[in-house]
Amino acid sequence: MAKEKFEEAMNKLEKIVAKLEKGDIPLEESLKLFEEGIRLSRFCNQKLDDAERRVEILLKDKDGVLKPRPFDPSTSSGQGLTVNSGQASSDPSGQGESERDLFSNKDE
């Protein structure tokens, strides 16, 4: 398959799930859809893992030095994180968006 994008894969996966949830398709077609869903799920998980590694690299420590550290959305360092010209930087005032705010779905 040509270079697939995360958003496209997620849309396809959502459509597959909706079809399978209806339960009105033959077994063989259900199995094919399930296999494709597994493939798409693995692809999306890999893309998310790659994005997490990139975020990890961009996080800075207290001194403003880029320092790789694990990304944990359940914790916040208390410092805001702002993004300028593609670079992440610490905002000591705490007025910037937190790491959690930057990566959470605001529609939820």
Helices and strands as residue ranges (DSSP letters): H 6-22, H 27-58, E 80-84, E 87-91, H 99-103
